[in-house]
Amino acid sequence: MQTVVGCQVGHDLGELVRKALRLLEAARGDVEGSFAPPGSYVEPFATRALGVTTGDDELLRRADERFRALGLVWHADQTEPLRRLRKLALG
């Protein structure tokens, strides 16, 4: 059994996901400010990651709009499954 971020993989995947989400939340300021400037190609990806991480529906809505504006419909369509996965992981 392999241990990752203090969790035994395979036994407690939910806990691993929760810890990963906390790490992502801690990096929120870095992502919002410099990594994905407004109007950039990576902006909707970063916005969606933040929305999924924080459970912020407004961020998810903005990411969806931005994906569609860029013609990235497939990526936009992945938002809802990611939202459901987060909800499932957090119980």
DRENMIGU-948939 format. One line per field, with one value per residue (C-alpha): x, y, z; residue number from 0; residue in three letters. Coordinates in pm, whole numbers. Example, Ala and Ser with C-alpha at 12.3 -4.5 7.8 and 13.67 -1.06 7.14 Angstrom:
<nodes>
xx = 1230,1367
yy = -450,-106
zz = 780,714
num = 0,1
residuo = ALA,SER
</nodes>
This chain:
<nodes>
xx = 0,144,109,45,-7,-55,-324,-295,-398,-673,-806,-901,-932,-1190,-943,-674,-911,-1008,-642,-572,-865,-730,-390,-552,-751,-431,-289,-597,-437,-142,-367,-606,-341,-52,-104,-419,-455,-805,-868,-591,-642,-579,-820,-1128,-925,-794,-1135,-1300,-1031,-1093,-1469,-1447,-1198,-1405,-1752,-1811,-2093,-2030,-1673,-1800,-2056,-1787,-1556,-1834,-1909,-1542,-1490,-1788,-1672,-1341,-1521,-1402,-1740,-1596,-1407,-1717,-1913,-1663,-1753,-2065,-1898,-1615,-1869,-2038,-1703,-1617,-1953,-1906,-1550,-1653,-1959
yy = 0,336,645,981,1308,1111,878,517,509,259,269,630,797,1042,1170,1206,1411,1631,1701,1780,2022,2197,2234,2381,2625,2740,2823,3019,3362,3252,3103,3397,3663,3558,3213,3284,3650,3760,3696,3436,3090,2924,3150,2923,2620,2799,2950,2609,2452,2719,2676,2301,2338,2591,2479,2828,2804,3156,3065,2752,2958,3206,2925,2766,3096,3153,2799,2845,3190,3031,2749,2492,2321,1982,2143,2335,2009,1860,2111,1936,1593,1761,1932,1595,1427,1693,1647,1270,1296,1530,1330
zz = 0,-102,116,-52,144,463,319,219,-147,-204,149,186,-154,-18,240,-27,-242,55,131,-235,-237,72,-96,-405,-195,-27,-370,-478,-465,-677,-943,-959,-971,-1188,-1332,-1532,-1625,-1730,-2096,-2129,-2276,-1939,-1748,-1775,-1668,-1359,-1284,-1305,-1085,-823,-853,-806,-523,-332,-437,-580,-835,-964,-1059,-1232,-1425,-1533,-1641,-1845,-2020,-2096,-2232,-2463,-2575,-2675,-2858,-2603,-2565,-2470,-2181,-2077,-2071,-1823,-1553,-1424,-1391,-1196,-969,-903,-835,-576,-406,-403,-265,16,107
num = 0,1,2,3,4,5,6,7,8,9,10,11,12,13,14,15,16,17,18,19,20,21,22,23,24,25,26,27,28,29,30,31,32,33,34,35,36,37,38,39,40,41,42,43,44,45,46,47,48,49,50,51,52,53,54,55,56,57,58,59,60,61,62,63,64,65,66,67,68,69,70,71,72,73,74,75,76,77,78,79,80,81,82,83,84,85,86,87,88,89,90
residuo = MET,GLN,THR,VAL,VAL,GLY,CYS,GLN,VAL,GLY,HIS,ASP,LEU,GLY,GLU,LEU,VAL,ARG,LYS,ALA,LEU,ARG,LEU,LEU,GLU,ALA,ALA,ARG,GLY,ASP,VAL,GLU,GLY,SER,PHE,ALA,PRO,PRO,GLY,SER,TYR,VAL,GLU,PRO,PHE,ALA,THR,ARG,ALA,LEU,GLY,VAL,THR,THR,GLY,ASP,ASP,GLU,LEU,LEU,ARG,ARG,ALA,ASP,GLU,ARG,PHE,ARG,ALA,LEU,GLY,LEU,VAL,TRP,HIS,ALA,ASP,GLN,THR,GLU,PRO,LEU,ARG,ARG,LEU,ARG,LYS,LEU,ALA,LEU,GLY
</nodes>
